[in-house]
Amino acid sequence: MASDCPSIDRMRFDVGEFALDAPLVPFDGVPSLAPRRTVLDTVLVEAARASGAEVREGFLVHELVRDEDGRVTGIRGGPGSATVEQARMEIGADGQHSLVARSVDAPAYQERPPVSCGYYAYWSGLPTSGVEAHTRRGRLAPVCRHVGHAVRTQA
Ligand SMILES: Cc1cc2nc3c(=O)[nH]c(=O)nc-3n(C[C@H](O)[C@H](O)[C@H](O)COP(=O)(O)OP(=O)(O)OC[C@H]3O[C@@H](n4cnc5c(N)ncnc54)[C@H](O)[C@@H]3O)c2cc1C
């Protein structure tokens, strides 16, 4: 709600020969929303900061720091690579290609080879008030209403 995104009021699933179209009703008073990642991330970061978390933007972790037993005791990084932060526990929340996971040889599980790919584009002026999915010849093209734009993906 803090994103000021327009609510998504309808959902349409179009398979070519016919289409299913239905209203999306709010859940617990909250409508469906699809904020852009940059918008959502900013809302989350500001909420974390307001809750007392120290947020350092533009800070890149270069490597883990270990003690003589090999136990991870912190990280080295920064805008340069000189800053060392020590911690009793480190959480690697650095995404799909996590440096932290690689550095500690974390075992991978539930791995699947890629079977598809997607393309994103932002369009203004598309006549949609909700989220749509169009399937044609084995491809799926969702269209979703955004702040001032619609985003279209294809896979
Ligand atoms: C195009 C696209 C559309 C998606 N749509 C949806 C959707 O509709 N619904 C859904 O549920 N999921 C969706 N996902 C999946 C979802 O985005 C991910 O599952 C989710 O973001 C993973 O969260 P995460 O916190 O593990 O990693 P991330 O969100 O990737 O966050 C990792 C963070 O760590 C930072 N980082 C990485 N390395 C370092 C480093 N060395 N030092 C400092 N910082 C570092 C990155 O900059 C990033 O900010 C989508 C993904 C993509 C790519």
The ligand as an SDF file (V2000), in Angstrom:
LIG
                    3D

 53 58  0  0  0  0  0  0  0  0999 V2000
   12.1180  -10.8800  -13.5480 C   0  0  0  0  0  0  0  0  0  0  0  0
   11.7370  -11.5250  -12.2440 C   0  0  0  0  0  0  0  0  0  0  0  0
   10.4100  -11.5270  -11.8360 C   0  0  0  0  0  0  0  0  0  0  0  0
   10.0340  -12.1240  -10.6380 C   0  0  0  0  0  0  0  0  0  0  0  0
    8.7210  -12.0950  -10.2550 N   0  0  0  0  0  0  0  0  0  0  0  0
    8.3710  -12.6340   -9.0750 C   0  0  0  0  0  0  0  0  0  0  0  0
    7.0200  -12.5800   -8.6110 C   0  0  0  0  0  0  0  0  0  0  0  0
    6.1380  -12.0360   -9.2720 O   0  0  0  0  0  0  0  0  0  0  0  0
    6.7160  -13.1430   -7.4040 N   0  0  0  0  0  0  0  0  0  0  0  0
    7.6720  -13.7550   -6.6400 C   0  0  0  0  0  0  0  0  0  0  0  0
    7.3520  -14.2420   -5.5510 O   0  0  0  0  0  0  0  0  0  0  0  0
    8.9610  -13.8220   -7.0520 N   0  0  0  0  0  0  0  0  0  0  0  0
    9.3260  -13.2800   -8.2350 C   0  0  0  0  0  0  0  0  0  0  0  0
   10.6270  -13.3500   -8.6490 N   0  0  0  0  0  0  0  0  0  0  0  0
   11.5890  -14.0510   -7.8030 C   0  0  0  0  0  0  0  0  0  0  0  0
   12.0430  -13.1590   -6.6620 C   0  0  0  0  0  0  0  0  0  0  0  0
   12.4770  -11.9240   -7.1870 O   0  0  0  0  0  0  0  0  0  0  0  0
   13.2160  -13.8390   -5.9300 C   0  0  0  0  0  0  0  0  0  0  0  0
   12.8230  -15.1420   -5.5510 O   0  0  0  0  0  0  0  0  0  0  0  0
   13.5730  -13.0460   -4.6930 C   0  0  0  0  0  0  0  0  0  0  0  0
   13.9120  -11.7300   -5.0350 O   0  0  0  0  0  0  0  0  0  0  0  0
   14.7610  -13.6970   -3.9920 C   0  0  0  0  0  0  0  0  0  0  0  0
   15.0010  -12.9180   -2.8450 O   0  0  0  0  0  0  0  0  0  0  0  0
   16.4030  -12.9230   -2.1540 P   0  0  0  0  0  0  0  0  0  0  0  0
   16.3030  -11.9750   -1.0120 O   0  0  0  0  0  0  0  0  0  0  0  0
   16.8410  -14.3310   -1.8780 O   0  0  0  0  0  0  0  0  0  0  0  0
   17.4400  -12.3570   -3.2410 O   0  0  0  0  0  0  0  0  0  0  0  0
   17.4490  -10.9910   -4.0090 P   0  0  0  0  0  0  0  0  0  0  0  0
   16.0990  -10.3610   -4.0510 O   0  0  0  0  0  0  0  0  0  0  0  0
   18.1690  -11.2510   -5.3050 O   0  0  0  0  0  0  0  0  0  0  0  0
   18.3430  -10.0440   -3.0880 O   0  0  0  0  0  0  0  0  0  0  0  0
   19.7250  -10.2400   -2.9650 C   0  0  0  0  0  0  0  0  0  0  0  0
   20.3440   -8.8950   -2.6300 C   0  0  0  0  0  0  0  0  0  0  0  0
   21.7050   -9.1100   -2.2570 O   0  0  0  0  0  0  0  0  0  0  0  0
   22.5000   -8.1350   -2.9000 C   0  0  0  0  0  0  0  0  0  0  0  0
   23.8480   -8.6840   -3.0760 N   0  0  0  0  0  0  0  0  0  0  0  0
   24.2290   -9.7210   -3.8510 C   0  0  0  0  0  0  0  0  0  0  0  0
   25.5480   -9.9480   -3.7360 N   0  0  0  0  0  0  0  0  0  0  0  0
   26.0030   -9.0270   -2.8560 C   0  0  0  0  0  0  0  0  0  0  0  0
   27.3090   -8.7230   -2.3240 C   0  0  0  0  0  0  0  0  0  0  0  0
   28.3870   -9.4310   -2.6490 N   0  0  0  0  0  0  0  0  0  0  0  0
   27.4230   -7.6890   -1.4520 N   0  0  0  0  0  0  0  0  0  0  0  0
   26.3310   -6.9480   -1.0970 C   0  0  0  0  0  0  0  0  0  0  0  0
   25.0720   -7.1780   -1.5540 N   0  0  0  0  0  0  0  0  0  0  0  0
   24.9280   -8.2150   -2.4380 C   0  0  0  0  0  0  0  0  0  0  0  0
   21.8040   -7.8440   -4.2220 C   0  0  0  0  0  0  0  0  0  0  0  0
   22.1830   -6.5640   -4.7030 O   0  0  0  0  0  0  0  0  0  0  0  0
   20.3480   -7.9030   -3.7860 C   0  0  0  0  0  0  0  0  0  0  0  0
   19.9120   -6.6400   -3.3200 O   0  0  0  0  0  0  0  0  0  0  0  0
   11.0210  -12.7550   -9.8370 C   0  0  0  0  0  0  0  0  0  0  0  0
   12.3600  -12.7560  -10.2630 C   0  0  0  0  0  0  0  0  0  0  0  0
   12.7150  -12.1420  -11.4420 C   0  0  0  0  0  0  0  0  0  0  0  0
   14.1790  -12.1370  -11.8580 C   0  0  0  0  0  0  0  0  0  0  0  0
  1  2  1  0
  2  3  1  0
  2 52  2  0
  3  4  2  0
  4  5  1  0
  4 50  1  0
  5  6  2  0
  6  7  1  0
  6 13  1  0
  7  8  2  0
  7  9  1  0
  9 10  1  0
 10 11  2  0
 10 12  1  0
 12 13  2  0
 13 14  1  0
 14 15  1  0
 14 50  1  0
 15 16  1  0
 16 17  1  0
 16 18  1  0
 18 19  1  0
 18 20  1  0
 20 21  1  0
 20 22  1  0
 22 23  1  0
 23 24  1  0
 24 25  2  0
 24 26  1  0
 24 27  1  0
 27 28  1  0
 28 29  2  0
 28 30  1  0
 28 31  1  0
 31 32  1  0
 32 33  1  0
 33 34  1  0
 33 48  1  0
 34 35  1  0
 35 36  1  0
 35 46  1  0
 36 37  1  0
 36 45  1  0
 37 38  2  0
 38 39  1  0
 39 40  1  0
 39 45  2  0
 40 41  1  0
 40 42  2  0
 42 43  1  0
 43 44  2  0
 44 45  1  0
 46 47  1  0
 46 48  1  0
 48 49  1  0
 50 51  2  0
 51 52  1  0
 52 53  1  0
M  END
$$$$
